[in-house]
Amino acid sequence: MNSWEIISHKEYKQFKEKYFEDIVGLDKIIVTFFEIYASIEMRKQRIKRGYPPTKQTLNMVFMGNPGTGKTTIARKVARMFNDLKILSKGHLREIDRSDLVGEYVGQTSIKTKTILEEAKGGVLFIDEAYSLYNEDYTDFGSEAIDIIVKFVEDNNDDLIVILAGYEDKIMKMLNYSRGLESRFPIKITFPDYNLDELKEIFKTTLKIRGYSFTKALEKRFSDYLHELAKTNNKELDFNGRFVRNICEEMIRKHDLKIYLNQEQIDKLMILDIDDFPK
């Protein structure tokens, strides 16, 4: 089946509504998780019918710029794996370099092994994982990588590790450690959001929080995006995170307005153009 046939199928729509309902775009990425989901369910059917179970390595690499949804998707994928009951605990542990690497000889081994043991039975998400590798010199991050490689190999049945970060930096790290690269077969690139998707994230973010908004505000945000795009403004580099920050600033401004004008309390959950912070 091609991607369009999958996306149009009722089973995919039900899957997306259950696990990725508030995600804008990213259907190509969500299809990958749907394939994993379907494969795990079919593995259960093979076992039930007496066939030998097929083993899959589900360690992943999420590559992309900040604000493209890597952490958000990791949390949703962890929930999916928990529902599938393929891990003994099903919890999610989110960490970065500082949780693994020590300052002195011997500390990194202790810290890294402790984190891995805590994560066993669930999903371990390592943000900015590329920072474990330094191409100019060898530091304690390399030691952490070696420990991760061995632990992942020894506990492949009850631990899923997700490495996340900029694509170019992650690939340098994987090229440095072929053992690491071979143990993370699922590589997913998160594209930057286009302007239409950022507009949709704006509306979705507000709706999830229970707010309605005027057409004037929606147009003001759209115009602001196009103004930034014309000048290649760096704020757009933060993608969805940039939009969420605007929404939060706007809500704070709106709350202050209502707080100082209590007679407008009936508009507590209605945002208008004068709430836009830019």
C-alpha positions in Angstrom: 0.0 0.0 0.0 1.2 3.5 -0.7 1.2 6.3 1.9 -2.1 7.8 0.6 -3.9 4.5 0.8 -2.7 4.0 4.4 -3.6 7.6 5.5 -7.0 7.2 4.0 -7.7 3.9 5.7 -10.1 3.9 8.7 -7.7 1.9 10.8 -5.0 4.6 10.4 -7.5 7.4 11.1 -8.5 5.6 14.4 -4.9 5.1 15.3 -4.0 8.8 14.7 -7.0 10.0 16.6 -6.1 7.8 19.5 -2.3 8.6 19.7 -1.6 11.7 17.6 -4.9 13.6 17.6 -3.4 17.1 18.2 -0.4 16.7 15.9 -0.3 19.0 12.9 1.2 17.5 9.7 3.8 14.8 10.2 1.5 12.1 8.6 4.6 10.5 6.9 6.2 10.1 10.3 3.0 8.9 12.0 2.6 6.3 9.2 6.0 4.9 10.3 4.6 4.4 13.9 1.4 2.9 12.5 3.5 0.3 10.6 5.3 -0.5 13.9 2.0 -0.7 15.7 0.5 -3.1 13.1 3.7 -5.2 13.1 3.6 -5.7 16.8 -0.1 -6.6 16.7 0.6 -9.1 13.9 3.4 -10.5 16.0 0.9 -11.3 18.7 -1.3 -13.0 16.2 1.6 -15.2 15.0 2.4 -16.2 18.5 -1.2 -17.0 19.2 -1.3 -19.3 16.1 1.9 -21.1 17.1 4.3 -19.5 14.7 7.8 -18.4 15.9 7.8 -14.7 17.1 9.7 -12.3 14.9 12.1 -10.1 16.8 12.4 -6.4 16.0 14.8 -3.8 17.2 12.8 -0.6 17.9 15.5 1.8 18.9 15.1 5.1 17.1 16.8 8.3 16.0 14.7 11.4 15.8 16.5 14.1 13.6 15.4 17.6 13.1 15.6 21.3 14.2 14.2 22.5 17.5 10.4 22.8 17.7 9.7 20.2 15.0 7.9 17.8 17.5 10.6 15.3 18.4 9.9 15.4 22.2 6.2 15.5 21.8 6.2 12.6 19.4 8.5 10.6 21.7 6.0 11.0 24.6 3.1 9.8 22.4 5.1 6.9 21.1 6.0 5.9 24.6 2.2 5.8 25.4 1.6 3.7 22.3 4.2 1.2 23.4 2.8 1.1 26.9 -0.7 0.3 25.5 0.9 -2.5 23.4 2.4 -4.1 26.6 5.6 -5.0 24.9 7.7 -3.5 27.7 7.6 -4.7 31.3 7.0 -1.2 32.8 6.1 1.0 29.9 7.4 4.2 31.5 9.2 7.1 29.7 12.5 8.6 31.0 13.6 11.9 29.4 17.3 12.9 29.8 20.2 14.8 28.2 24.0 14.7 28.4 24.2 16.1 31.9 22.3 13.0 33.2 24.9 10.6 31.8 28.3 12.3 31.8 30.3 13.0 34.9 33.1 15.5 35.5 35.7 13.0 36.8 37.0 9.6 35.9 34.5 6.9 37.0 31.5 9.1 37.3 30.2 8.6 33.8 30.0 4.9 34.1 28.0 5.1 37.3 25.6 7.8 36.1 25.0 6.1 32.7 24.5 2.7 34.1 22.1 4.0 36.7 20.0 5.9 34.1 19.9 2.8 31.9 18.8 0.6 34.7 16.1 3.1 35.7 14.9 3.2 32.1 14.9 -0.6 31.6 11.3 -1.8 31.0 10.4 1.4 29.2 11.4 4.1 26.8 14.5 6.2 27.2 14.5 9.5 25.3 18.0 11.2 25.1 17.6 14.8 23.9 20.5 16.5 22.1 22.2 13.1 22.1 24.9 14.3 19.7 26.4 16.2 22.6 27.8 12.9 23.8 30.2 12.9 20.8 32.9 15.5 20.4 34.7 15.3 17.0 37.6 17.4 18.2 38.6 15.3 21.2 37.6 12.3 23.2 35.8 13.1 26.5 33.6 11.2 28.9 30.7 11.4 26.4 32.4 8.7 24.4 32.4 6.4 27.4 28.7 7.0 27.8 28.1 6.0 24.2 30.0 2.7 24.6 28.0 1.8 27.7 24.7 2.6 25.9 25.7 0.4 23.0 26.4 -2.6 25.2 23.3 -2.1 27.4 21.0 -1.7 24.4 22.4 -4.9 22.9 22.0 -6.9 26.2 18.5 -5.5 26.9 17.0 -5.3 23.5 13.8 -7.1 24.5 12.9 -4.7 27.4 14.2 -1.3 26.5 13.6 1.2 23.6 16.0 4.1 23.3 15.3 7.2 21.2 18.2 9.5 20.3 17.2 13.0 19.3 18.9 16.1 17.9 20.0 18.0 14.8 20.4 15.7 11.8 23.9 16.6 10.8 25.3 16.3 14.4 23.4 13.1 15.1 24.8 11.6 11.9 28.3 12.5 12.8 27.9 10.7 16.1 26.4 7.6 14.4 29.3 7.6 11.9 31.7 7.7 14.7 30.2 4.7 16.5 29.2 2.1 14.0 28.0 -0.1 16.9 25.6 2.7 17.9 24.4 3.2 14.3 23.6 -0.5 13.7 21.6 -0.7 16.9 19.3 2.2 16.0 17.7 1.1 12.7 14.7 3.4 12.8 15.8 6.8 11.6 13.1 9.5 11.3 13.7 13.0 10.0 11.3 15.7 11.3 10.9 18.5 8.7 10.5 22.2 9.5 6.9 23.3 9.5 5.7 25.4 6.7 3.6 28.6 7.3 0.3 26.8 6.8 1.2 24.2 9.4 2.4 26.9 11.9 -1.0 28.6 11.5 -2.7 25.2 12.2 -0.5 24.7 15.3 -1.5 28.2 16.5 -5.2 27.3 16.3 -4.8 23.8 17.7 -2.7 25.0 20.6 -5.4 27.5 21.6 -8.3 25.1 21.1 -6.6 22.4 23.2 -6.4 25.0 26.0 -10.1 25.7 25.7 -9.8 29.2 24.0 -11.8 30.5 21.1 -10.4 33.4 19.0 -11.6 36.0 16.6 -11.0 36.0 12.9 -9.1 39.3 13.4 -6.6 37.6 15.7 -6.2 34.7 13.3 -5.5 37.1 10.5 -3.0 39.1 12.6 -1.0 35.9 13.4 -1.0 34.9 9.7 0.2 38.4 8.7 2.9 38.3 11.4 4.2 34.9 10.1 4.4 36.2 6.5 6.2 39.3 7.8 8.8 37.1 9.4 9.1 34.8 6.4 9.9 37.8 4.1 12.9 38.7 6.1 14.0 35.1 6.9 13.6 35.9 10.6 15.4 33.5 12.9 12.4 33.2 15.1 10.8 30.8 12.6 13.7 28.4 13.1 12.1 27.4 16.4 9.1 26.1 14.5 6.2 24.8 16.7 8.0 26.0 19.9 8.0 29.5 18.6 4.2 29.3 18.0 3.6 27.8 21.5 5.6 30.6 23.1 3.5 33.2 21.3 0.3 31.5 22.5 1.5 31.5 26.1 2.5 35.2 26.0 -0.8 36.0 24.4 -2.7 34.2 27.1 -0.8 36.0 29.8 -1.6 39.4 28.2 -5.2 38.4 27.9 -5.4 37.3 31.5 -4.0 40.6 32.7 -6.5 42.5 30.6 -9.4 40.6 32.1 -8.0 40.8 35.6 -7.9 44.6 35.3 -11.3 44.8 33.7 -13.4 42.3 35.6 -16.6 43.5 33.9 -15.3 41.6 30.8 -15.1 38.3 32.7 -17.5 36.7 30.2 -14.7 37.0 27.6 -12.3 35.1 29.8 -11.8 32.3 27.2 -12.1 34.5 24.0 -8.9 35.9 22.5 -8.9 39.0 20.3 -6.4 40.9 18.2 -5.5 43.2 21.1 -4.2 40.2 22.9 -1.6 39.5 20.3 1.8 40.4 21.8 3.6 41.4 18.6 
